[in-house]
């Protein structure tokens, strides 16, 4: 097990500099984001993402409430 961890660490340490070097010093501007921001459509994108996120949170909370109710009924 210890040998496997040492091999994994060795591989990770050898390839880590490749990932660091692959990043650009001055990333290019994202034109799509600029266009959406100029047109005011970026707010629509944010609204849609927030709606999806709120829906997922709502579903998880509702599912947790149902599971708690089922656990209480099973214990009785």
C-alpha positions as CSV (number, residue, x, y, z in Angstrom):
1,X,0.0,0.0,0.0
2,X,2.8,2.4,0.9
3,X,4.6,1.6,-2.3
4,X,1.5,2.4,-4.3
5,X,1.1,5.7,-2.5
6,X,4.8,6.5,-3.2
7,X,4.4,5.7,-6.9
8,X,1.2,7.9,-7.1
9,X,3.0,10.8,-5.4
10,X,5.9,10.5,-7.7
11,X,3.7,10.5,-10.8
12,X,1.7,13.5,-9.4
13,X,4.9,15.5,-8.6
14,X,6.3,14.8,-12.1
15,X,3.2,16.0,-14.0
16,X,2.3,18.9,-11.7
17,X,4.7,21.3,-13.4
18,X,3.1,20.6,-16.8
19,X,-0.2,21.8,-15.6
20,X,1.2,24.9,-14.1
21,X,3.2,25.8,-17.2
22,X,0.2,25.2,-19.4
23,X,-1.6,28.2,-18.0
24,X,-1.2,31.5,-19.9
25,X,0.2,34.5,-18.1
26,X,-2.3,36.9,-19.8
27,X,-5.5,35.0,-20.5
28,X,-7.4,36.3,-23.5
29,X,-10.6,38.2,-22.9
30,X,-13.8,36.2,-23.3
31,X,-15.7,37.9,-26.1
32,X,-19.0,36.2,-25.5
33,X,-19.1,37.5,-21.9
34,X,-18.4,41.0,-23.1
35,X,-21.1,40.9,-25.7
36,X,-23.6,39.5,-23.2
37,X,-22.7,42.2,-20.7
38,X,-23.0,45.0,-23.3
39,X,-26.4,43.8,-24.4
40,X,-27.6,43.2,-20.8
41,X,-28.3,39.5,-21.5
42,X,-25.7,38.5,-18.9
43,X,-28.4,39.2,-16.2
44,X,-30.7,36.8,-18.0
45,X,-28.0,34.1,-17.9
46,X,-27.4,34.7,-14.2
47,X,-31.2,34.6,-13.5
48,X,-31.6,31.3,-15.3
49,X,-28.6,29.8,-13.4
50,X,-30.0,31.1,-10.0
51,X,-33.4,29.6,-10.9
52,X,-31.9,26.2,-11.6
53,X,-29.8,26.3,-8.5
54,X,-32.8,27.3,-6.4
55,X,-34.8,24.4,-7.9
56,X,-32.1,21.9,-7.0
57,X,-31.9,23.2,-3.4
58,X,-35.7,23.1,-3.1
59,X,-35.8,19.5,-4.4
60,X,-33.0,18.5,-1.9
61,X,-34.7,20.1,1.0
62,X,-38.1,18.5,0.1
63,X,-36.5,15.1,-0.3
64,X,-34.7,15.4,3.1
65,X,-38.1,16.3,4.7
66,X,-39.7,13.2,3.2
67,X,-36.8,11.0,4.3
68,X,-37.0,12.3,7.9
69,X,-40.8,11.6,7.9
70,X,-40.2,8.1,6.6
71,X,-37.5,7.5,9.2
72,X,-39.8,8.7,12.0
73,X,-42.6,6.4,10.8
74,X,-40.3,3.4,10.6
75,X,-39.0,3.9,14.2
76,X,-42.5,3.9,15.7
